[in-house]
Amino acid sequence: MVDTNPDVYREAFRSTDIPMLIADTNFAFRDINDAGLDFLGYEYDEIVGEPVGLIAGNEEAYYDIIENMLDEETWSGEFVVRRTDDRVVYGNGFATPIVIDGDVQGFLAFFLDTTKQRQYENVSEVLSRLLRHDLRNELNIVYGYTQQVASRIDDEQALEELQLVQDKVLDIVHKSERARDLRDLLERSHDQSNRPVRLDVILQKKIIDANIEFPEAEFEFDNFPKVEVIADDLLGEAIECLLENAVAHNDKQTPRIEITLVREDGHVHIRVADNGPGVPEDQRDLIFGREEYDQLHHGTGISLFFADNVISSYNGDLWVEDNDDEGAVFCIRLEEERYVGD
């Protein structure tokens, strides 16, 4: 027998993990569950009584919902939510009139966040474009060198130029394989939800892998505290990209990379410091692909673009600073789930 006790339904509304709200017939917030408050960033007293349009990030969809509610029809579709910190979140929404004894008493709505999936789709698309453009440009360079070799095959410089050709071909192969691997990882993680993951375990594994892959480099780190952050399976790949970048773009005979982890105010900060040439301040957005300097160049590397978008999908941040003596420090800030002991 179904329990018709109203408290059961109130508890179901309050405890569900899906952001849900109830609006009155004037389209003002009447109630909102805990998941909705956490998602939007408001306190209960801050939002109840406010117009629902406060959180609408897309006016066209918002007015379409109102029209459906006034016609006493259910609405579902894509919706954009604006949080209290002005961050825009994309997702799918559902709204329906609440009818009691034949009269509309209000409206029930819930929202499913699909921002992460949308970000991953965008990253996948841009990765493909980057790969095509990089291949085209570098193959043109290969063609130019081969022409030079062919035109003076008896020249002493021919062997040097041939070596340049070989190096460039290897670079193309590396980029192609890296882009393919990153895109495959992206596709496999498309439907994953963010969840607590052990950051210390991931860091230790990736540093061991980097030591094996780059025996010429020195990786310095202390024992990491046991800590969980909100992420998914791609976090390790993003960290691997930063370690790889610290070695690949280092101009020293012995690249030195120092990795540190610090907890601070509910967040975890990872710092990957190197002794390389550093990154000029006016290029710090460019290297992540956040801006382009012409139509064919979208940043300077696929790996950093990938890492930036993965970290962003966790509501984290990735940026670069000057190292104290020389080189650069790539910094990650992630939300800490909880302490699991030292």
Buried (B, 14 or more C-beta within 10 A) or exposed (E): EEEEEEEEEEEEBBEBEEBBBBBBBEBBBBBBBBBBBEBBEBEEEBBBEEEBEBBBBBEEBBEBBBEBBEEEEEBEEEBBBBBBEEEEBBBEBBBBBBEEEEEBEBBBBBBEBBBBBBBBBEBBEBBEEBBEBBBEEBEEBBEBBEEBBEEEEEEEEBEEBBEBBEEBBEBBEEBBEBBEEBBEBBEEBEEBEBEBBBBBBBBBEBBEBBEEEBEEBEBEBEEBBEBBBBBBEBBBBBBBBBBBBBBBBBEBEEBBBBBBBEEEEEBBBBBBBBBBEBBEEEBBBBBBBBEEEEEEBBBBBBBBBBBBBBBBBBBBBBBBBBBEEEBBBBBBBBBBBEEEEE
